[in-house]
Amino acid sequence: MVLISRKYCFLAVNFLMVFCMVLSITDSPMASAVTKVKFIFIAYCLADIALRREKPANNHVLAIMFIFIFYTIVWGYVLDNSHVKTWNAEHRIVMVMYIFMLFGGVYEVIAYKCVDEYLITSGAALTLVMLLQVLTHTSSLSLNPAAVISGISGSERMKNAFGFMHVNFAGNTCFCAIVSLHFIKKEISAYTLYHSKKKMILLISTYFLLYILFCTSCRTALIALGMYAGGKVMCSLFQGDRMTKGSKLLLFAIIIVSVFIILPATFIGGFWDYVWSNSNRSLNVSENLKWVGVIGSKWTGMGYVDNQCFYRDESAGGVGGFGVATSSLDMNYLFIYCSTGILGTALFISMIALMGIGLFLNIKQENASTYILLYLVLLFYAYWETIMYTYRFWSMIVPTTVLLYASNGEMKNEVYKNRAAPPSYSYYRDVCLLKNETIEGDKIEPSGNRGLYKGSPCQQ
């Protein structure tokens, strides 16, 4: 009973944390005040871990945590570029808090094996934030799918941020909410979907989030969600029994042809080039890369600052900032290289690689294909936004926690192996009946409405 109550306490605190941290990047009057909730979350997780007095994870997650802490300390405190000392101080403090929040949540999910409940409650918190922002920004409600589909990267897009600091924050929140709510969903028939209250709530929430996502015209989130949904469909087709082996082989052949023939012909000089040339990403690369080595070093980067600090300071002759007059570095990998150089990039890639290795090593666990699919989608998403291992997009703490949990190997976790209750009365009764034996009653220990046993309960 104690363990159950602790689990739900964690889920409640996590719901509050996700809601408040995402709300903190909006124009809500509470935006600055709600960030204090992260201290409550960190304190609760650390206290609960200490009270359990048990190893919270295996060496895989501990290795990622060690690298992450080492990475933050070295580039945040040791290699402190004097040119960005003020910006560095603020960034490193928030990053340390983020590390405690991320791994505190991972350890709790591992200990209580509550990944399903974690996803549902986190998805509900993200959806609630979006609902609150929509209700306070009804003027942003507009939908022109043609502007998104036919003009996915032009000025004709109607971008609505719904009070978020940037439209991409709103789009990413919708993406993470949809993934969280549908991550563990199995195939549902139309009849049960429309005749179950819980599933009706899920359906309405999904339609709402998709509608808001289209209103944002956030192409990064739309493309990532399309990849995730398409991948889920493909996984269900390959893993299901409805298709014959021949049909699966034919479908696989079609996918290979599409990838190696159709897509390159479309992207090279076509859609892909259109998206790239009409975004800040090309400027990020051309303008900021030339400053690496001028401000700082190619080995250690220009400074451990938030990605929004990379801009041109005209008052200093164009050298006061980091190069280009865009709002931020919109590519995760470019941001890591510019801020921490070759050495920092190597450490960062090692964290991503360890997560991926853990997922593939645990390929036999339940929902393994969905974990790997989400991992691959986020690797692509990080090509367009700074989302991996950073607080910049607070909603990303949910999928990152889930992937770390899966890479740890849920079937290998042995936190409670010594607390397993003995088999119940009904189990031994069935065993003894099969053996045509009776139950030895003097070894029954009362436990509520059933008996728990020590040793062998059967007698001739």
C-alpha positions in Angstrom: 0.0 0.0 0.0 2.9 2.4 0.8 4.4 1.7 -2.6 1.1 2.4 -4.4 0.6 5.7 -2.6 4.1 6.8 -3.3 3.6 6.0 -7.0 0.5 8.1 -7.3 2.2 10.9 -5.3 5.0 10.9 -7.9 2.5 11.0 -10.8 0.7 13.9 -9.2 3.9 15.9 -8.6 5.0 15.1 -12.2 1.7 16.3 -13.6 2.1 19.6 -11.8 5.8 19.9 -12.9 5.0 19.2 -16.6 2.1 21.6 -16.6 4.0 24.4 -14.9 7.2 24.1 -16.9 5.4 24.2 -20.2 3.3 27.1 -19.0 6.5 29.0 -18.1 7.2 29.5 -21.8 3.9 31.2 -22.5 2.6 34.8 -21.9 0.6 33.6 -18.9 0.8 36.0 -15.9 2.0 33.0 -13.8 4.8 32.1 -16.2 7.6 33.3 -14.0 6.2 32.1 -10.7 5.4 28.5 -11.8 9.0 27.7 -12.5 9.5 27.3 -8.7 7.6 24.0 -9.0 10.8 22.4 -10.4 12.3 22.6 -6.9 9.3 20.8 -5.4 9.7 18.1 -8.1 13.4 17.7 -7.5 13.0 17.6 -3.7 10.3 15.0 -3.9 12.2 12.7 -6.3 15.4 12.9 -4.3 13.6 12.3 -1.0 11.7 9.3 -2.4 14.9 7.8 -3.9 16.7 8.2 -0.6 13.8 6.6 1.4 13.8 3.5 -0.9 17.5 2.9 -0.2 17.8 0.9 -3.4 19.8 1.3 -6.6 17.4 3.2 -8.8 18.7 2.1 -12.2 21.3 -0.1 -13.9 24.7 1.1 -15.1 23.3 2.2 -18.5 21.3 5.2 -17.3 23.9 5.9 -14.6 26.5 6.2 -17.4 24.4 8.7 -19.4 23.8 10.7 -16.2 27.5 10.8 -15.4 28.4 12.0 -18.9 25.6 14.6 -18.8 26.8 16.0 -15.4 30.5 15.9 -16.6 29.5 17.7 -19.8 27.6 20.4 -18.0 30.2 21.0 -15.3 33.2 21.1 -17.7 31.6 23.5 -20.3 29.5 25.4 -17.7 32.1 26.0 -15.1 35.6 25.0 -16.2 35.7 26.1 -19.8 34.0 29.4 -19.1 34.5 31.6 -22.1 34.9 35.2 -20.8 33.1 36.5 -23.9 29.8 34.8 -22.7 30.3 34.7 -18.9 27.0 36.4 -18.1 25.0 34.2 -20.5 26.9 31.1 -19.4 26.0 31.5 -15.7 22.3 31.5 -16.3 22.4 28.6 -18.7 24.5 26.3 -16.6 22.3 26.8 -13.5 19.1 25.9 -15.4 20.9 22.9 -17.0 21.9 21.5 -13.6 18.2 21.8 -12.5 17.2 20.1 -15.7 19.5 17.2 -15.1 18.1 16.6 -11.6 14.5 16.8 -13.0 15.1 14.5 -15.9 16.9 11.7 -14.0 14.8 12.1 -10.9 11.7 11.4 -13.1 13.5 8.5 -14.9 14.4 6.8 -11.6 10.9 7.1 -10.3 9.4 5.6 -13.4 11.9 2.8 -13.3 11.3 2.1 -9.6 7.5 2.0 -9.8 7.3 0.6 -13.4 4.6 3.2 -14.2 5.6 4.3 -17.7 2.0 3.9 -18.9 0.6 6.1 -16.1 3.5 8.5 -16.6 2.6 8.9 -20.3 -1.1 9.4 -19.6 -0.7 12.0 -16.9 2.0 13.9 -18.7 0.0 13.9 -21.9 -3.0 15.2 -19.9 -0.8 18.0 -18.5 0.4 19.0 -21.9 -3.1 19.0 -23.3 -4.4 21.0 -20.4 -1.8 23.7 -21.1 -2.8 23.9 -24.7 -6.4 24.1 -23.8 -5.7 27.0 -21.4 -3.7 28.9 -24.0 -6.4 28.4 -26.7 -9.1 29.6 -24.3 -7.1 32.8 -23.6 -6.1 33.3 -27.3 -9.2 32.4 -29.3 -8.3 35.0 -31.9 -5.5 32.7 -33.1 -8.0 30.0 -34.0 -7.8 29.6 -37.8 -7.3 26.7 -40.1 -6.2 26.8 -43.7 -4.8 23.3 -44.5 -3.9 24.4 -48.0 -1.5 27.0 -46.6 0.2 24.2 -44.6 0.2 21.6 -47.3 0.9 23.5 -50.5 2.9 26.3 -48.9 4.6 24.4 -46.1 7.6 26.7 -46.0 6.5 30.1 -47.4 5.3 33.4 -46.1 1.7 32.3 -46.8 1.7 30.1 -43.7 -0.5 31.4 -40.9 1.6 30.8 -37.9 -0.3 31.1 -34.5 1.7 30.7 -31.3 -1.3 30.8 -28.9 0.7 32.8 -26.4 3.8 30.6 -26.5 7.2 32.3 -26.8 7.4 30.9 -30.3 5.1 29.0 -32.7 7.5 26.0 -32.6 6.9 25.7 -28.8 3.2 25.4 -29.3 3.7 22.9 -32.1 6.1 20.8 -30.1 3.7 20.7 -27.1 1.0 19.4 -29.4 3.4 16.8 -30.8 4.5 15.6 -27.4 0.9 15.5 -26.1 -0.3 13.4 -29.0 2.6 11.0 -28.7 2.1 10.6 -25.0 -1.6 9.9 -25.2 -1.2 7.4 -28.0 2.2 5.8 -27.2 0.7 2.7 -25.5 -2.5 2.5 -27.4 -3.3 -0.8 -29.1 -5.5 -1.1 -32.2 -9.1 0.0 -31.3 -12.2 -0.8 -33.2 -14.6 1.9 -34.3 -17.4 0.6 -32.1 -15.5 0.5 -28.8 -13.9 3.8 -29.6 -17.2 5.6 -29.9 -18.9 3.8 -27.0 -16.3 4.2 -24.3 -16.2 7.5 -22.3 -12.5 7.3 -21.7 -11.8 6.6 -25.4 -14.1 9.4 -26.4 -12.1 11.8 -24.2 -9.0 10.5 -25.9 -10.5 10.9 -29.4 -11.7 14.5 -28.6 -8.3 15.4 -27.2 -6.5 14.1 -30.2 -8.8 16.0 -32.6 -8.3 19.2 -30.6 -4.5 18.8 -30.5 -4.3 18.0 -34.3 -6.4 21.1 -35.0 -4.2 23.4 -32.9 -1.1 21.8 -34.5 -2.4 22.8 -38.0 -3.3 26.2 -36.7 0.4 26.7 -35.6 1.6 25.7 -39.1 4.7 24.3 -37.3 6.2 22.2 -40.1 8.8 20.6 -37.8 6.2 19.1 -35.5 3.9 18.2 -38.4 6.6 16.3 -40.2 7.8 14.6 -37.0 4.2 13.6 -36.2 3.7 12.3 -39.7 6.8 10.2 -39.5 5.8 8.8 -36.1 2.2 8.0 -37.2 3.4 6.4 -40.4 6.0 4.4 -38.5 3.4 3.2 -36.0 1.2 2.0 -38.9 4.1 0.2 -40.5 5.1 -1.5 -37.3 1.6 -2.7 -36.7 1.4 -4.1 -40.2 4.7 -6.0 -40.0 4.0 -7.3 -36.5 0.4 -8.2 -37.0 -1.0 -11.5 -38.3 -3.3 -10.1 -40.9 -0.7 -9.9 -43.6 1.0 -12.9 -45.1 4.7 -13.1 -45.4 4.4 -12.4 -49.1 2.4 -9.2 -48.5 5.0 -8.1 -45.9 7.8 -8.6 -48.3 6.0 -6.7 -51.0 5.3 -3.8 -48.6 8.9 -3.8 -47.5 10.0 -3.7 -51.2 7.7 -0.7 -51.8 9.2 1.1 -48.8 12.8 0.4 -50.1 11.9 1.7 -53.6 10.3 4.8 -52.1 13.3 5.6 -49.9 16.0 5.1 -52.5 14.3 6.3 -55.7 11.3 8.5 -55.1 12.4 10.5 -52.0 15.8 11.6 -53.4 14.2 12.7 -56.6 11.7 14.7 -54.6 14.0 16.2 -52.0 17.1 17.1 -54.0 16.2 20.4 -55.7 12.6 19.9 -54.8 10.6 19.9 -51.6 13.6 19.4 -49.2 15.6 22.2 -50.8 12.4 24.4 -50.7 12.0 23.8 -46.9 15.7 24.3 -46.2 16.2 27.5 -48.3 13.1 29.1 -46.8 14.2 28.7 -43.1 16.8 30.1 -40.8 18.7 26.8 -40.9 20.8 27.6 -43.9 21.7 31.0 -42.3 22.5 29.2 -39.0 25.1 27.1 -40.8 26.6 29.7 -43.1 26.8 32.5 -40.6 27.6 30.8 -37.3 30.1 28.2 -38.3 32.6 30.8 -39.4 32.7 32.2 -35.9 33.7 28.9 -34.3 37.5 29.3 -33.7 37.3 33.1 -33.7 35.2 33.3 -30.6 36.6 30.5 -28.5 38.0 27.3 -30.0 36.9 24.7 -32.5 37.7 22.0 -29.8 35.8 23.6 -26.9 33.3 25.9 -28.8 32.2 29.5 -28.4 30.5 29.3 -25.1 28.0 27.2 -23.1 24.9 29.4 -23.5 21.3 28.9 -24.4 20.7 28.5 -28.1 18.8 31.8 -28.3 22.0 33.7 -27.4 23.5 33.2 -30.9 22.9 36.5 -32.6 24.7 39.4 -34.2 25.4 42.4 -31.9 25.5 45.3 -34.4 26.8 47.7 -31.8 30.0 45.7 -31.6 30.6 45.6 -35.3 28.9 42.3 -35.8 31.2 40.4 -33.5 29.5 41.1 -30.2 27.2 38.1 -30.6 27.7 34.8 -32.4 27.1 35.7 -36.1 23.6 35.6 -37.4 20.6 37.8 -36.6 18.2 35.0 -36.0 16.3 34.2 -32.9 18.3 31.1 -32.0 20.3 28.2 -33.4 17.4 26.1 -34.7 19.5 22.9 -35.2 20.3 20.7 -32.2 23.6 19.4 -33.6 24.8 22.7 -34.9 24.0 24.3 -31.5 26.0 21.6 -29.6 29.0 22.1 -31.9 29.0 25.9 -31.8 28.6 26.0 -28.0 30.9 23.1 -26.9 33.1 22.3 -30.0 34.4 19.0 -31.2 35.0 17.6 -27.7 31.6 18.6 -26.4 29.9 17.2 -29.5 31.7 13.9 -29.0 30.3 13.6 -25.5 26.9 14.7 -26.5 26.8 12.1 -29.3 27.9 9.4 -26.8 24.8 10.1 -24.7 22.6 9.8 -27.7 24.4 6.6 -28.8 24.1 5.1 -25.3 20.4 5.7 -25.3 20.1 4.1 -28.8 22.2 1.1 -27.8 20.1 0.5 -24.7 16.9 0.5 -26.8 18.3 -2.0 -29.3 19.7 -4.2 -26.6 16.2 -4.4 -25.1 14.6 -5.2 -28.4 12.5 -8.0 -26.9 10.8 -6.0 -24.3 7.2 -4.8 -24.7 6.6 -1.9 -27.1 10.3 -2.0 -28.1 9.5 -1.1 -31.7 7.6 2.0 -30.6 10.5 3.1 -28.4 12.9 2.8 -31.2 10.6 4.6 -33.6 10.2 7.5 -31.2 14.0 7.6 -30.8 14.6 7.8 -34.6 11.9 10.4 -35.0 13.5 12.6 -32.3 16.9 12.2 -34.0 15.3 13.7 -37.2 13.4 16.3 -35.2 16.7 17.5 -33.6 17.9 18.3 -37.1 15.4 21.1 -37.1 15.1 22.2 -33.5 17.2 22.2 -30.3 15.2 19.5 -28.4 17.6 16.8 -27.2 18.9 16.9 -23.6 17.9 20.5 -23.1 15.2 22.5 -21.2 14.6 24.7 -24.3 11.5 22.8 -25.2 10.1 21.8 -21.8 7.6 19.3 -23.2 10.5 17.2 -24.5 11.2 16.1 -21.0 8.4 13.6 -21.4 9.7 11.6 -24.4 13.2 11.8 -23.2 12.3 10.3 -19.8 10.4 7.5 -21.5 13.3 6.7 -23.8 15.8 6.7 -20.9 13.5 4.4 -19.1 13.3 2.0 -22.0 17.1 2.1 -22.7 17.6 1.1 -19.1 15.8 -2.2 -19.7 12.5 -2.4 -17.8 12.6 -6.3 -17.8 16.1 -6.2 -16.3 15.2 -3.9 -13.4 15.5 -5.6 -10.0 14.5 -2.9 -7.6 11.8 -4.9 -5.9 13.0 -8.5 -6.5 13.3 -9.2 -2.8 9.9 -7.7 -2.0 7.9 -10.1 -4.1 5.0 -11.6 -2.2 4.7 -15.4 -1.9 2.2 -17.1 -4.2 -1.5 -16.8 -3.1 -3.9 -19.4 -1.7 -5.6 -19.9 -5.0 -2.3 -20.7 -6.7 -1.4 -23.4 -4.2 -4.9 -24.7 -4.2 -4.8 -25.3 -7.9 -1.4 -26.8 -7.7 -2.4 -29.2 -4.9 -5.6 -30.2 -6.7 -3.6 -31.1 -9.8 -1.3 -33.2 -7.6 -4.3 -34.8 -6.0 -3.1 -33.6 -2.6 -4.5 -31.5 0.2 -3.3 -28.2 1.7 -1.3 -28.1 4.9 -3.1 -25.5 6.9 -0.7 -24.8 9.6 1.6 -22.9 7.3 -1.1 -20.4 6.2 -0.3 -16.8 7.1 -3.3 -14.5 7.1 -3.1 -11.6 4.6 -6.5 -9.9 4.2 -8.9 -12.3 2.5 -6.3 -14.7 1.3 -3.5 -16.8 2.7 0.2 -16.5 1.9 2.5 -19.4 2.5 6.0 -20.3 3.5 7.5 -23.5 2.1 5.5 -26.2 0.5 1.8 -26.2 1.5 0.9 -29.6 0.0 0.8 -32.9 2.0 0.1 -36.4 1.0 
